Amino acid sequence: MLPDSDPKYEVILNRFSSCYPVSGDAEFTKPFCVEYKWEKKGWGELLMLAHPLHLQLLNDSDYGVTVLHDLKYRKLVGVVGDSWLLKADPVSVTWHSTRGIKDEFHEEIFSALSEDVDGLNPLGVTTTSCYFYGKIIARAARLALIAEEVAFLDAMTEIKKFLKESIEPWLDGTFSGNGFLYDGKWGGIVTKHGSKDSGADFGFGVYNDHHYNLGYFLYGIAVLAKIDPAWGRKYKPEAYSLVADFMNLGRRSNSNYTRLRCFDLYKLHSWAGGLTEFADGRNQESTSEAVNAYYSAALMGLAYGDTQLIATGSTLAALEIHAAQMWWHVREGHKLYEEDFTKENKVVSVLWANKRDSGLWFAPAQWRECRLGIHVLPLSPITEALFSDVGYVKELVEWTLPNLNRKGVGEGWKGFIYAMEGTYDKESA
């Protein structure tokens, strides 16, 4: 099991051969940190292997671990120590924009908001898909926060009314077209459609895409609980059930929900696949929707004054961002499995776990706006943290813009590209 024939590797492995792990655990000991602890047997120090994201986050100075940079198995590197502390860069979970809105733009925003709010009508929502319905709810909630930030209070009443009428039926079981049910077999929430058809709601009934779909609902619930605390108190048990479906940290054997349904504590990102076997292994086709799920949970913590939920949601959002930037935001010249991809595939997204281009998985190669947009939506203040590298954003936009003249490109997909462009060139966007 030597990396190559150099005798120095045999010396290293012999040195640590008498100590081995029998179990491991990952704990959230404090905000923006994950601690790995292994139970070991034998004697001496424990040698394990770390992947590139581990190494980026590993705090070796605090915990006395030693990185053996010369011991490499492809991209895995030797680390000595039976306890690791991984520290993510903190992310700021905020309701409003991170840098504020200049007064000179308020009138234009008032005009756009008025038009959007006038179009809100619960009776006009025809979809019964929990995914698309959740996106409609989250979009209205985003309008509420924009209106609040620019003090356009006249819009708040109508938005609040829309949110109540569109969210409540899902929480109290009166939505005639679909609804949430508890599934005791797998310890989670499914939809009525999904309980009868494994392909319905993008496989929600077989636990696909849970953090995506529920993340949109949580965003709407968080905003409504913020602007109407009495409503928030009334529906708090239902709201927390949605959170627990994919963010339960409990270990009790009688817990209603499984622990961290989607999040992979080794890869440090979530998986969208539930009980389904995909031809190419597990997947996460939308890293940004994963970030949105944990961001929305943290916002719900803010709305309810729940410091633990704020900390857990913020930490998972931060780890998702690090993982997206490490495994998906792969630039030309990046050395991570570079030999396995063409230049075009490298620019947008690479799923390291499967050595597979997840952009291609979502849409054909010529649909660049979709391949990029699926890793951008939905737009919110956390988007700027996810795409903090403006140089990389510019590369993505320049790679995508020529394709927007293609026949059949949706205006919605264009919007995400123009929003990205706006981070470095507002006038052109």
Stockholm file with secondary structure:
# STOCKHOLM 1.0

chainA/1-429         MLPDSDPKYEVILNRFSSCYPVSGDAEFTKPFCVEYKWEKKGWGELLMLAHPLHLQLLNDSDYGVTVLHDLKYRKLVGVVGDSWLLKADPVSVTWHSTRGIKDEFHEEIFSALSEDVDGLNPLGVTTTSCYFYGKIIARAARLALIAEEVAFLDAMTEIKKFLKESIEPWLDGTFSGNGFLYDGKWGGIVTKHGSKDSGADFGFGVYNDHHYNLGYFLYGIAVLAKIDPAWGRKYKPEAYSLVADFMNLGRRSNSNYTRLRCFDLYKLHSWAGGLTEFADGRNQESTSEAVNAYYSAALMGLAYGDTQLIATGSTLAALEIHAAQMWWHVREGHKLYEEDFTKENKVVSVLWANKRDSGLWFAPAQWRECRLGIHVLPLSPITEALFSDVGYVKELVEWTLPNLNRKGVGEGWKGFIYAMEGTYDKESA
#=GR chainA/1-429 SS CCSSSCHHHHHHHHHTTTEEEEEEEEECCSTTEEEEEEEEEESSCCEEEECHHHHHHBCHHHHTCEEEEEEEETTEEEEECSEEEEECCCCCCCSSCSSCCCGGGHHHHHHHHHHHHHTCCGGGCCCCCHHHHHHHHHHHHHHHHHHHHTTCTHHHHHHHHHHHHHHHHHHHTCCSSCCEEEETTTTEEEEHHHHHCTTGGGGGGGTTTHHHHHHHHHHHHHHHHHHCHHHHHHTHHHHHHHHHHHHCCCCCTTCSSCSSSSEETTTTEECCCCSCCCTTSCCCSCHHHHHHHHHHHHHHHHHHTCHHHHHHHHHHHHHHHHHIIIIICCCTTCCTTGGGSCHHHHHHCCBTTTTBCHHHHHSCTTCHHHHHHTTTCSCSTTHHHHTCCHHHHHHHHHHHGGGGGSTTCCHHHHHHHHHHHTTTCTTTC
#=GC SS_cons         CCSSSCHHHHHHHHHTTTEEEEEEEEECCSTTEEEEEEEEEESSCCEEEECHHHHHHBCHHHHTCEEEEEEEETTEEEEECSEEEEECCCCCCCSSCSSCCCGGGHHHHHHHHHHHHHTCCGGGCCCCCHHHHHHHHHHHHHHHHHHHHTTCTHHHHHHHHHHHHHHHHHHHTCCSSCCEEEETTTTEEEEHHHHHCTTGGGGGGGTTTHHHHHHHHHHHHHHHHHHCHHHHHHTHHHHHHHHHHHHCCCCCTTCSSCSSSSEETTTTEECCCCSCCCTTSCCCSCHHHHHHHHHHHHHHHHHHTCHHHHHHHHHHHHHHHHHIIIIICCCTTCCTTGGGSCHHHHHHCCBTTTTBCHHHHHSCTTCHHHHHHTTTCSCSTTHHHHTCCHHHHHHHHHHHGGGGGSTTCCHHHHHHHHHHHTTTCTTTC
//
